[in-house]
Amino acid sequence: MEVKLIKASREDMQTVWNMQREAFGGLLEKYQDHDISPASESFERIMGKFEMHGSFYYFISDEGVNVGVIRIIDKQDGSRKRISPIWIMSEYRNKGYAQAAIREAESIHGEDNWSLDTILQEKGDLHLYEKLGYHRTGRIDRINDRMDIVYYEKN
């Protein structure tokens, strides 16, 4: 496995949006979080995020195959950098791609001063972020009866 992050262009955003909807579809079905799920986001909203200052979408690529996407918010002003979101397509999950992608993003954007949030009930995600040195901030937001969002920081 040789994971590379390839910066997405404006022309790639339809592909990014399609991948995002597919990758998060199962979580949307499980948690019914229609208001905040990446699977529910409109193409216009994704384009707005793409055009935001300090917003970078990268394909997570292994030997030319796009196995997922990571979005980094890095305003390069001393504020915390943010992972929001990251996903691996279902057929490539549990193979180390997310871990490698986060490490690569940290090497590109700097290793300290990061934040992210994730679903508290997704124990595999919690394990991944904690293994990479992220720690819980103590903030947890209740979304609905099935789901809570937990917040992490690193350094």
N, CA, C and O of each residue as an XYZ file, in Angstrom:
620
protein
N       0.848     -1.180      0.000
C       0.000      0.000      0.000
C       0.891      1.239      0.000
O       1.773      1.392      0.845
N       0.641      2.109     -0.958
C       1.347      3.388     -1.019
C       0.316      4.490     -1.195
O      -0.050      4.852     -2.313
N      -0.145      5.017     -0.062
C      -1.213      6.009     -0.077
C      -0.655      7.386     -0.420
O       0.335      7.843      0.151
N      -1.324      8.029     -1.370
C      -0.990      9.403     -1.738
C      -2.264     10.230     -1.639
O      -3.363      9.739     -1.900
N      -2.098     11.493     -1.258
C      -3.207     12.437     -1.294
C      -3.066     13.265     -2.555
O      -2.033     13.893     -2.786
N      -4.107     13.261     -3.369
C      -4.112     13.992     -4.628
C      -5.176     15.079     -4.519
O      -6.361     14.792     -4.352
N      -4.734     16.322     -4.616
C      -5.644     17.451     -4.449
C      -6.723     17.434     -5.527
O      -6.433     17.339     -6.720
N      -7.977     17.528     -5.077
C      -9.112     17.548     -5.998
C      -9.271     18.942     -6.595
O      -9.036     19.949     -5.926
N      -9.669     18.984     -7.850
C      -9.926     20.241     -8.549
C     -11.438     20.490     -8.609
O     -12.241     19.629     -8.250
N     -11.791     21.661     -9.060
C     -13.209     21.999     -9.252
C     -13.892     20.931    -10.127
O     -15.026     20.536     -9.857
N     -13.203     20.476    -11.162
C     -13.763     19.498    -12.083
C     -13.979     18.138    -11.423
O     -14.771     17.334    -11.914
N     -13.287     17.872    -10.320
C     -13.416     16.598     -9.601
C     -14.590     16.573     -8.628
O     -14.931     15.514     -8.103
N     -15.203     17.707     -8.384
C     -16.155     17.793     -7.273
C     -17.420     16.969     -7.480
O     -18.022     16.536     -6.497
N     -17.839     16.739     -8.697
C     -18.988     15.848     -8.921
C     -18.639     14.427     -8.463
O     -19.453     13.754     -7.830
N     -17.432     13.985     -8.786
C     -16.976     12.663     -8.352
C     -16.884     12.607     -6.830
O     -17.318     11.632     -6.217
N     -16.318     13.653     -6.217
C     -16.219     13.710     -4.758
C     -17.611     13.612     -4.137
O     -17.818     12.848     -3.194
N     -18.553     14.370     -4.655
C     -19.917     14.374     -4.118
C     -20.560     12.994     -4.236
O     -21.177     12.509     -3.288
N     -20.414     12.365     -5.399
C     -20.982     11.022     -5.592
C     -20.361     10.021     -4.623
O     -21.065      9.197     -4.038
N     -19.046     10.094     -4.454
C     -18.363      9.193     -3.514
C     -18.846      9.439     -2.092
O     -19.079      8.490     -1.343
N     -18.997     10.696     -1.716
C     -19.425     11.048     -0.357
C     -20.822     10.504     -0.071
O     -21.061      9.928      0.990
N     -21.725     10.683     -0.997
C     -23.096     10.198     -0.799
C     -23.111      8.683     -0.642
O     -23.821      8.152      0.212
N     -22.335      7.990     -1.460
C     -22.277      6.530     -1.365
C     -21.623      6.086     -0.055
O     -22.129      5.195      0.627
N     -20.498      6.710      0.288
C     -19.739      6.284      1.468
C     -20.506      6.499      2.769
O     -20.391      5.690      3.690
N     -21.282      7.572      2.858
C     -21.995      7.882      4.096
C     -23.448      7.391      4.091
O     -24.164      7.584      5.074
N     -23.887      6.767      3.008
C     -25.271      6.308      2.913
C     -25.669      5.334      4.011
O     -26.765      5.434      4.562
N     -24.798      4.401      4.331
C     -25.103      3.425      5.383
C     -25.250      4.066      6.751
O     -26.122      3.681      7.529
N     -24.396      5.051      7.049
C     -24.504      5.748      8.336
C     -25.784      6.586      8.403
O     -26.413      6.678      9.457
N     -26.165      7.189      7.288
C     -27.416      7.950      7.252
C     -28.600      7.029      7.539
O     -29.496      7.382      8.305
N     -28.598      5.866      6.930
C     -29.674      4.906      7.160
C     -29.691      4.448      8.624
O     -30.758      4.323      9.227
N     -28.524      4.204      9.182
C     -28.409      3.707     10.558
C     -28.816      4.755     11.589
O     -29.530      4.441     12.541
N     -28.368      6.000     11.406
C     -28.563      7.027     12.424
C     -29.669      8.032     12.111
O     -30.074      8.797     12.986
N     -30.155      8.037     10.886
C     -31.251      8.934     10.503
C     -30.943     10.403     10.829
O     -31.809     11.134     11.309
N     -29.718     10.818     10.566
C     -29.257     12.177     10.858
C     -29.310     13.042      9.597
O     -28.301     13.601      9.169
N     -30.486     13.137      9.023
C     -30.671     13.791      7.723
C     -30.182     15.234      7.692
O     -29.750     15.709      6.642
N     -30.239     15.937      8.814
C     -29.851     17.351      8.828
C     -28.342     17.560      8.761
O     -27.889     18.602      8.287
N     -27.559     16.594      9.225
C     -26.105     16.804      9.282
C     -25.285     15.775      8.521
O     -24.072     15.939      8.384
N     -25.909     14.733      8.030
C     -25.156     13.671      7.361
C     -24.507     14.153      6.068
O     -25.153     14.829      5.267
N     -23.237     13.813      5.857
C     -22.609     14.114      4.571
C     -23.352     13.476      3.393
O     -23.277     13.980      2.272
N     -24.065     12.375      3.636
C     -24.826     11.737      2.563
C     -25.992     12.600      2.099
O     -26.495     12.414      0.991
N     -26.426     13.540      2.931
C     -27.566     14.408      2.611
C     -27.161     15.741      1.992
O     -28.020     16.497      1.537
N     -25.859     16.038      1.971
C     -25.430     17.352      1.492
C     -25.681     17.517     -0.002
O     -25.492     16.588     -0.786
N     -26.104     18.704     -0.372
C     -26.327     19.013     -1.782
C     -24.985     19.257     -2.480
O     -23.974     19.546     -1.840
N     -25.007     19.135     -3.787
C     -23.811     19.433     -4.566
C     -23.402     20.894     -4.368
O     -22.213     21.204     -4.297
N     -24.380     21.782     -4.279
C     -24.087     23.199     -4.081
C     -23.357     23.424     -2.756
O     -22.450     24.252     -2.680
N     -23.745     22.697     -1.724
C     -23.064     22.835     -0.426
C     -21.621     22.333     -0.511
O     -20.713     22.946      0.051
N     -21.416     21.234     -1.203
C     -20.059     20.699     -1.386
C     -19.203     21.712     -2.154
O     -18.043     21.936     -1.810
N     -19.774     22.314     -3.184
C     -19.030     23.325     -3.941
C     -18.712     24.532     -3.064
O     -17.627     25.104     -3.174
N     -19.629     24.920     -2.209
C     -19.362     26.015     -1.276
C     -18.199     25.691     -0.356
O     -17.361     26.549     -0.080
N     -18.149     24.454      0.118
C     -17.031     24.032      0.974
C     -15.723     24.014      0.186
O     -14.675     24.408      0.699
N     -15.793     23.556     -1.059
C     -14.606     23.526     -1.906
C     -14.039     24.936     -2.081
O     -12.823     25.130     -2.067
N     -14.918     25.905     -2.243
C     -14.500     27.282     -2.512
C     -14.124     28.071     -1.264
O     -13.602     29.180     -1.378
N     -14.375     27.527     -0.075
C     -14.011     28.214      1.165
C     -12.510     28.432      1.246
O     -11.725     27.582      0.825
N     -12.117     29.578      1.792
C     -10.698     29.834      2.040
C     -10.146     28.767      2.992
O     -10.730     28.507      4.044
N      -9.048     28.167      2.628
C      -8.396     27.187      3.494
C      -9.003     25.802      3.458
O      -8.689     24.978      4.318
N      -9.861     25.516      2.494
C     -10.501     24.210      2.380
C      -9.846     23.425      1.254
O      -9.719     23.918      0.133
N      -9.431     22.204      1.558
C      -8.727     21.356      0.594
C      -9.349     19.967      0.583
O      -9.414     19.306      1.620
N      -9.800     19.529     -0.567
C     -10.254     18.148     -0.742
C      -9.129     17.373     -1.418
O      -8.519     17.842     -2.379
N      -8.867     16.167     -0.889
C      -7.857     15.287     -1.478
C      -8.466     13.913     -1.717
O      -9.163     13.376     -0.855
N      -8.201     13.349     -2.882
C      -8.487     11.936     -3.087
C      -7.436     11.144     -2.318
O      -6.254     11.487     -2.341
N      -7.859     10.103     -1.650
C      -6.952      9.150     -1.019
C      -6.726      8.072     -2.066
O      -7.640      7.320     -2.405
N      -5.512      8.002     -2.572
C      -5.218      7.164     -3.729
C      -4.173      6.105     -3.373
O      -3.203      6.377     -2.665
N      -4.393      4.912     -3.877
C      -3.428      3.824     -3.740
C      -3.239      3.213     -5.122
O      -4.165      2.632     -5.688
N      -2.034      3.351     -5.657
C      -1.694      2.828     -6.980
C      -2.701      3.285     -8.035
O      -3.128      2.500     -8.881
N      -3.076      4.570     -7.972
C      -3.953      5.148     -8.969
C      -5.442      4.928     -8.744
O      -6.260      5.405     -9.531
N      -5.805      4.218     -7.692
C      -7.216      3.965     -7.386
C      -7.635      4.891     -6.248
O      -6.996      4.916     -5.196
N      -8.708      5.651     -6.460
C      -9.234      6.532     -5.412
C     -10.075      5.708     -4.449
O     -11.191      5.294     -4.764
N      -9.505      5.477     -3.254
C     -10.167      4.632     -2.260
C     -10.998      5.453     -1.278
O     -11.752      4.884     -0.489
N     -10.875      6.769     -1.312
C     -11.619      7.636     -0.415
C     -11.248      9.077     -0.642
O     -10.579      9.424     -1.616
N     -11.697      9.917      0.281
C     -11.465     11.362      0.208
C     -11.267     11.884      1.628
O     -11.865     11.372      2.574
N     -10.433     12.897      1.770
C     -10.282     13.626      3.023
C     -10.373     15.116      2.708
O      -9.789     15.598      1.738
N     -11.111     15.830      3.541
C     -11.171     17.286      3.425
C     -10.446     17.870      4.617
O     -10.694     17.485      5.760
N      -9.553     18.799      4.344
C      -8.788     19.493      5.374
C      -9.164     20.968      5.333
O      -9.235     21.575      4.264
N      -9.399     21.524      6.489
C      -9.571     22.968      6.603
C      -8.317     23.478      7.300
O      -8.053     23.149      8.456
N      -7.553     24.283      6.580
C      -6.300     24.837      7.092
C      -6.220     26.294      6.647
O      -5.770     26.598      5.542
N      -6.658     27.176      7.516
C      -6.679     28.606      7.180
C      -5.292     29.229      7.230
O      -5.105     30.378      6.828
N      -4.318     28.468      7.726
C      -2.922     28.905      7.787
C      -2.787     30.235      8.533
O      -1.996     31.103      8.162
N      -3.586     30.365      9.598
C      -3.563     31.585     10.413
C      -3.306     31.284     11.885
O      -3.501     32.145     12.743
N      -2.867     30.057     12.176
C      -2.620     29.668     13.552
C      -3.798     28.982     14.214
O      -3.647     28.402     15.289
N      -4.973     29.036     13.594
C      -6.133     28.342     14.155
C      -5.977     26.835     13.923
O      -5.161     26.404     13.108
N      -6.768     26.049     14.648
C      -6.688     24.598     14.498
C      -7.038     24.170     13.078
O      -7.988     24.669     12.475
N      -6.259     23.247     12.568
C      -6.584     22.603     11.298
C      -7.672     21.570     11.613
O      -7.784     21.096     12.744
N      -8.464     21.232     10.604
C      -9.608     20.370     10.862
C      -9.755     19.329      9.764
O      -9.589     19.622      8.580
N     -10.069     18.109     10.179
C     -10.443     17.043      9.254
C     -11.971     17.017      9.243
O     -12.602     16.782     10.273
N     -12.560     17.260      8.067
C     -14.025     17.341      8.028
C     -14.553     17.265      6.602
O     -14.624     18.289      5.922
N     -14.918     16.104      6.142
C     -14.817     14.763      6.711
C     -13.686     13.967      6.066
O     -12.935     14.472      5.232
N     -13.594     12.717      6.478
C     -12.762     11.721      5.803
C     -13.648     10.507      5.570
O     -14.471     10.160      6.417
N     -13.477      9.864      4.422
C     -14.190      8.613      4.204
C     -13.380      7.703      3.306
O     -12.596      8.134      2.459
N     -13.611      6.428      3.535
C     -13.041      5.362      2.713
C     -14.228      4.605      2.122
O     -15.180      4.281      2.833
N     -14.170      4.330      0.846
C     -15.250      3.598      0.194
C     -15.340      2.198      0.804
O     -14.329      1.630      1.218
N     -16.537      1.654      0.857
C     -16.797      0.435      1.625
C     -15.870     -0.730      1.274
O     -15.443     -1.467      2.163
N     -15.559     -0.900      0.003
C     -14.738     -2.054     -0.382
C     -13.272     -1.932      0.041
O     -12.518     -2.900     -0.060
N     -12.865     -0.754      0.512
C     -11.467     -0.528      0.918
C     -11.315     -0.290      2.431
O     -10.217      0.012      2.899
N     -12.383     -0.420      3.175
C     -12.325     -0.132      4.616
C     -11.557     -1.213      5.368
O     -11.430     -2.352      4.917
N     -11.046     -0.809      6.543
C     -10.323     -1.700      7.455
C      -9.042     -2.268      6.845
O      -8.663     -3.410      7.103
N      -8.384     -1.439      6.028
C      -7.115     -1.845      5.414
C      -6.002     -0.847      5.719
O      -4.900     -0.971      5.184
N      -6.278      0.146      6.579
C      -5.258      1.111      6.957
C      -5.242      2.386      6.142
O      -4.381      3.239      6.358
N      -6.169      2.542      5.211
C      -6.161      3.732      4.359
C      -6.437      5.027      5.120
O      -5.773      6.037      4.884
N      -7.398      5.006      6.019
C      -7.727      6.239      6.759
C      -6.533      6.682      7.607
O      -6.185      7.862      7.635
N      -5.917      5.736      8.288
C      -4.756      6.049      9.113
C      -3.633      6.632      8.253
O      -3.036      7.645      8.620
N      -3.349      6.014      7.137
C      -2.288      6.511      6.257
C      -2.639      7.890      5.700
O      -1.765      8.749      5.582
N      -3.905      8.105      5.357
C      -4.326      9.400      4.814
C      -4.194     10.508      5.844
O      -3.754     11.610      5.514
N      -4.566     10.234      7.083
C      -4.447     11.253      8.129
C      -2.983     11.580      8.375
O      -2.628     12.749      8.525
N      -2.144     10.580      8.417
C      -0.701     10.833      8.593
C      -0.146     11.668      7.446
O       0.667     12.568      7.661
N      -0.584     11.371      6.242
C      -0.117     12.133      5.083
C      -0.633     13.578      5.145
O       0.105     14.515      4.839
N      -1.889     13.753      5.537
C      -2.446     15.111      5.682
C      -1.670     15.898      6.726
O      -1.408     17.087      6.547
N      -1.303     15.236      7.815
C      -0.515     15.901      8.862
C       0.882     16.246      8.357
O       1.451     17.256      8.769
N       1.438     15.431      7.479
C       2.761     15.761      6.938
C       2.672     16.943      5.969
O       3.616     17.726      5.868
N       1.567     17.080      5.267
C       1.382     18.197      4.332
C       1.064     19.495      5.078
O       1.633     20.545      4.781
N       0.158     19.412      6.038
C      -0.375     20.621      6.686
C       0.238     20.905      8.061
O      -0.095     21.914      8.682
N       1.113     20.044      8.537
C       1.725     20.235      9.846
C       1.150     19.255     10.855
O      -0.043     18.951     10.830
N       2.000     18.767     11.734
C       1.601     17.664     12.605
C       0.833     18.068     13.845
O       0.282     17.199     14.519
N       0.770     19.353     14.177
C       0.095     19.720     15.417
C      -1.047     20.698     15.181
O      -1.185     21.287     14.109
N      -1.867     20.850     16.233
C      -2.970     21.815     16.248
C      -4.124     21.390     15.332
O      -4.528     22.142     14.446
N      -4.653     20.169     15.555
C      -5.715     19.589     14.750
C      -6.994     19.410     15.562
O      -6.962     19.347     16.791
N      -8.115     19.329     14.857
C      -9.390     18.978     15.474
C     -10.216     18.152     14.491
O      -9.980     18.175     13.283
N     -11.175     17.434     15.029
C     -12.135     16.677     14.236
C     -13.292     16.292     15.139
O     -13.213     16.422     16.361
N     -14.357     15.821     14.533
C     -15.446     15.234     15.314
C     -15.932     13.994     14.591
O     -15.725     13.832     13.389
N     -16.582     13.125     15.346
C     -17.043     11.866     14.778
C     -18.228     11.355     15.585
O     -18.599     11.935     16.606
N     -18.806     10.278     15.122
C     -19.960      9.671     15.781
C     -19.478      8.838     16.961
O     -18.675      7.920     16.794
N     -19.969      9.159     18.148
C     -19.567      8.469     19.379
C     -19.848      6.972     19.307
O     -19.089      6.177     19.861
N     -20.905      6.582     18.647
C     -21.304      5.178     18.600
C     -20.473      4.352     17.617
O     -20.597      3.127     17.592
N     -19.642      4.987     16.819
C     -18.789      4.269     15.856
C     -17.432      3.990     16.500
O     -16.484      4.756     16.328
N     -17.353      2.902     17.232
C     -16.174      2.595     18.055
C     -14.898      2.447     17.234
O     -13.820      2.806     17.707
N     -14.999      1.928     16.018
C     -13.812      1.802     15.175
C     -13.204      3.152     14.831
O     -11.982      3.296     14.784
N     -14.059      4.142     14.591
C     -13.569      5.490     14.303
C     -12.879      6.082     15.531
O     -11.821      6.701     15.418
N     -13.481      5.889     16.698
C     -12.872      6.408     17.931
C     -11.490      5.797     18.124
O     -10.534      6.494     18.464
N     -11.395      4.497     17.906
C     -10.113      3.804     18.065
C      -9.064      4.366     17.091
O      -7.914      4.589     17.470
N      -9.465      4.587     15.853
C      -8.549      5.128     14.848
C      -7.975      6.460     15.306
O      -6.757      6.638     15.323
N      -8.839      7.394     15.674
C      -8.373      8.734     16.021
C      -7.520      8.713     17.293
O      -6.519      9.425     17.377
N      -7.904      7.914     18.265
C      -7.129      7.839     19.506
C      -5.767      7.193     19.251
O      -4.770      7.590     19.856
N      -5.719      6.210     18.369
C      -4.446      5.573     18.006
C      -3.500      6.576     17.352
O      -2.281      6.465     17.485
N      -4.066      7.557     16.645
C      -3.264      8.570     15.957
C      -2.922      9.766     16.850
O      -2.342     10.743     16.378
N      -3.279      9.694     18.136
C      -2.887     10.738     19.073
C      -3.927     11.814     19.328
O      -3.633     12.803     20.000
N      -5.129     11.646     18.811
C      -6.208     12.600     19.089
C      -6.819     12.260     20.445
O      -6.928     11.091     20.813
N      -7.214     13.291     21.180
C      -7.840     13.066     22.482
C      -9.176     13.804     22.546
O      -9.366     14.843     21.914
N     -10.080     13.245     23.313
C     -11.417     13.834     23.435
C     -11.328     15.159     24.182
O     -10.577     15.305     25.146
N     -12.113     16.115     23.709
C     -12.138     17.429     24.357
C     -13.093     17.455     25.539
O     -13.008     18.353     26.376
N     -13.996     16.493     25.625
C     -15.026     16.485     26.642
C     -16.379     16.943     26.111
O     -17.402     16.746     26.768
N     -16.393     17.547     24.940
C     -17.642     17.998     24.336
C     -18.298     16.846     23.582
O     -17.664     16.163     22.777
N     -19.570     16.653     23.862
C     -20.386     15.673     23.144
C     -21.727     16.332     22.858
O     -22.368     16.866     23.763
N     -22.150     16.295     21.600
C     -23.445     16.855     21.206
C     -24.405     15.721     20.865
O     -24.087     14.848     20.057
N     -25.571     15.741     21.480
C     -26.625     14.761     21.189
C     -27.317     15.176     19.892
O     -27.816     16.297     19.789
N     -27.351     14.293     18.913
C     -27.987     14.586     17.632
C     -29.417     14.043     17.612
O     -30.352     14.744     17.224
N     -29.570     12.797     18.031
C     -30.889     12.168     18.140
C     -30.758     10.970     19.068
O     -29.706     10.770     19.675
N     -31.816     10.167     19.185
C     -31.809      9.024     20.103
C     -30.758      7.974     19.770
O     -30.392      7.165     20.622
N     -30.275      7.985     18.538
C     -29.327      6.961     18.085
C     -27.881      7.431     18.065
O     -26.963      6.611     18.037
N     -27.666      8.764     18.081
C     -26.356      9.271     17.693
C     -25.920     10.494     18.489
O     -26.709     11.396     18.770
N     -24.627     10.495     18.845
C     -23.970     11.638     19.478
C     -22.700     11.941     18.691
O     -22.101     11.049     18.090
N     -22.299     13.207     18.701
C     -21.054     13.629     18.074
C     -20.055     13.938     19.191
O     -20.360     14.676     20.128
N     -18.857     13.359     19.074
C     -17.786     13.567     20.049
C     -16.667     14.349     19.352
O     -16.401     14.151     18.166
N     -16.016     15.243     20.108
C     -15.014     16.155     19.542
C     -13.617     15.760     20.026
O     -13.413     15.396     21.184
N     -12.676     15.845     19.105
C     -11.284     15.481     19.353
C     -10.353     16.622     18.969
O     -10.663     17.442     18.105
N      -9.197     16.650     19.640
C      -8.107     17.549     19.289
C      -6.801     16.792     19.368
O      -6.697     15.755     20.024
N      -5.808     17.331     18.685
C      -4.455     16.771     18.760
C      -3.493     17.935     18.933
O      -3.503     18.887     18.152
N      -2.651     17.848     19.982
C      -1.660     18.864     20.345
C      -2.391     20.143     20.697
O      -1.758     21.143     21.036
